[in-house]
Amino acid sequence: MFDDQIENWPIGTPQGRWAGFGPYYAMFPVKFARQIISEYSSVGDTVIDPFCGRGTTNYVSQILGRNSFGCELNPVGWLYAKAKTKPARQLGRVLRRIEETAEAKSSEDICPANEFQEWAWCPEVLGFINSARRNLNWRSSIVDRTVASLLLVYLHAKIGGGLSNQMRQSKSMSPDYAVRWWKERDMRPPPLDPCLFLKSRAEWRYAKGFNTVVGRSRLYFGDARVGLKRYDGDLASLVLTSPPYLGVTNYQYDNWIRLWALGGPELPDWSQKQRYANKEKYEALIGEVFSALAGKSRSDAVIAVRTDARQFTLETTAYAMDREWPQHRLFGRRSKADRPTQTTLFGDKSEKPGEIDLIALPKTKTPPAGFIDVASGVVVS
Ligand SMILES: C[S@@+](CC[C@H](N)C(=O)[O-])C[C@H]1O[C@@H](n2cnc3c(N)ncnc32)[C@H](O)[C@@H]1O
């Protein structure tokens, strides 16, 4: 089914320069979204992603001339998705807003509120972040959103790659561990001018110009169950999504520093660490979202879902797809397996990590080669 020649857009093209915008846990590879959208929708069609994360589905859809609708609960994901599908058009306004944000910092802004902040960023950077938290109206201003999203992209990284002390994603998860690690090495945050740093990154991002936007992207900030109810656009011919997985991150904890930079709490909210631990609530979420999707998609829509290989999430997802599209045929494959078997899809009770692509097709569509027909267990040749 997939055109294997399709790759990620090169970084030297406008499409490539924005495609990967926004580090985000469990994001789709751009190439995967390109393959599915090219194969299973046409120019002018509508694509829906109810769990759109950083907006990969929406971004690729828009470049390929499809309209799209996405929902995202997490401010970090939503912000990336909005900025990537509709960045401020004028670089000059972005640069000016970065300067204004730096100028607006107060003497209090440079004072760390805790030990983590003291070791994570130099005072100039901390001052910029605190000013951004107060002054950037990222919910409604396109320019402010662009600046806020650039700040989030470079908020923490390995040393030299961003605005922080050495802080890859894993270290940022535990502030206590990070502080201990820096102290043991006497590793102070690097002195940096955040204004110069962010301006140069904005210039790089804009250097190749813009994509020729041919599709429209609408993005709802909030729960997909509400967003889908409110959606009044064209019915989707393709649903492409990856839901949250049971027992895996709730996308809050691993994003806590970026959520703080958008105005959230100073330290992670540990109590929310396992929001998807409750099986009943998880089943209800998946069931309700897929039921709402059925009402917003055409009867011959294709439903493509990348999900967790572990049993509960996989079966919950497959069950919801089967229930909502009973006339469709369900196919699946392990997204990384060389030779998938039906056992590896549904009979395997082990807690193996990994992902599975499920695709529900109307009878009129040709099944994808290499996938297993879930009903018969036959591998499509
Ligand atoms: C596996 S990620 C999707 C990543 C996405 N495919 C990408 O490329 O960035 C699942 C997303 O669903 C979001 N989510 C979880 N529950 C949600 C809900 N009830 N409504 C909307 N989004 C939700 C999470 O915040 C997370 O961003």
The ligand as an SDF file (V2000), in Angstrom:
LIG
                    3D

 27 29  0  0  0  0  0  0  0  0999 V2000
    0.3030    9.2230   20.9060 C   0  0  0  0  0  0  0  0  0  0  0  0
    0.0760   10.9430   21.1420 S   0  0  0  0  0  0  0  0  0  0  0  0
   -0.2190   11.5180   19.5130 C   0  0  0  0  0  0  0  0  0  0  0  0
    1.0410   12.0580   18.8640 C   0  0  0  0  0  0  0  0  0  0  0  0
    0.7840   12.5740   17.4570 C   0  0  0  0  0  0  0  0  0  0  0  0
    0.4600   11.5130   16.5350 N   0  0  0  0  0  0  0  0  0  0  0  0
    2.0310   13.3460   16.9370 C   0  0  0  0  0  0  0  0  0  0  0  0
    2.5350   13.0610   15.8770 O   0  0  0  0  0  0  0  0  0  0  0  0
    2.4740   14.2600   17.6450 O   0  0  0  0  0  0  0  0  0  0  0  0
   -1.5330   11.0190   21.8690 C   0  0  0  0  0  0  0  0  0  0  0  0
   -2.0220   12.4270   22.1740 C   0  0  0  0  0  0  0  0  0  0  0  0
   -3.3670   12.3800   22.6180 O   0  0  0  0  0  0  0  0  0  0  0  0
   -3.5500   13.4660   23.5220 C   0  0  0  0  0  0  0  0  0  0  0  0
   -4.7920   13.2080   24.2760 N   0  0  0  0  0  0  0  0  0  0  0  0
   -4.9800   12.3350   25.2910 C   0  0  0  0  0  0  0  0  0  0  0  0
   -6.2510   12.3490   25.6940 N   0  0  0  0  0  0  0  0  0  0  0  0
   -6.9040   13.2420   24.9080 C   0  0  0  0  0  0  0  0  0  0  0  0
   -8.2530   13.7020   24.8260 C   0  0  0  0  0  0  0  0  0  0  0  0
   -9.1950   13.2320   25.6400 N   0  0  0  0  0  0  0  0  0  0  0  0
   -8.5520   14.6200   23.8990 N   0  0  0  0  0  0  0  0  0  0  0  0
   -7.5950   15.1200   23.0610 C   0  0  0  0  0  0  0  0  0  0  0  0
   -6.3070   14.7320   23.1030 N   0  0  0  0  0  0  0  0  0  0  0  0
   -5.9600   13.8040   23.9990 C   0  0  0  0  0  0  0  0  0  0  0  0
   -2.2920   13.4530   24.3490 C   0  0  0  0  0  0  0  0  0  0  0  0
   -2.0920   14.6940   25.0070 O   0  0  0  0  0  0  0  0  0  0  0  0
   -1.2360   13.1620   23.2640 C   0  0  0  0  0  0  0  0  0  0  0  0
   -0.7120   14.3480   22.7470 O   0  0  0  0  0  0  0  0  0  0  0  0
  1  2  1  0
  2  3  1  0
  2 10  1  0
  3  4  1  0
  4  5  1  0
  5  6  1  0
  5  7  1  0
  7  8  2  0
  7  9  1  0
 10 11  1  0
 11 12  1  0
 11 26  1  0
 12 13  1  0
 13 14  1  0
 13 24  1  0
 14 15  1  0
 14 23  1  0
 15 16  2  0
 16 17  1  0
 17 18  1  0
 17 23  2  0
 18 19  1  0
 18 20  2  0
 20 21  1  0
 21 22  2  0
 22 23  1  0
 24 25  1  0
 24 26  1  0
 26 27  1  0
M  CHG  2   2   1   9  -1
M  END
$$$$
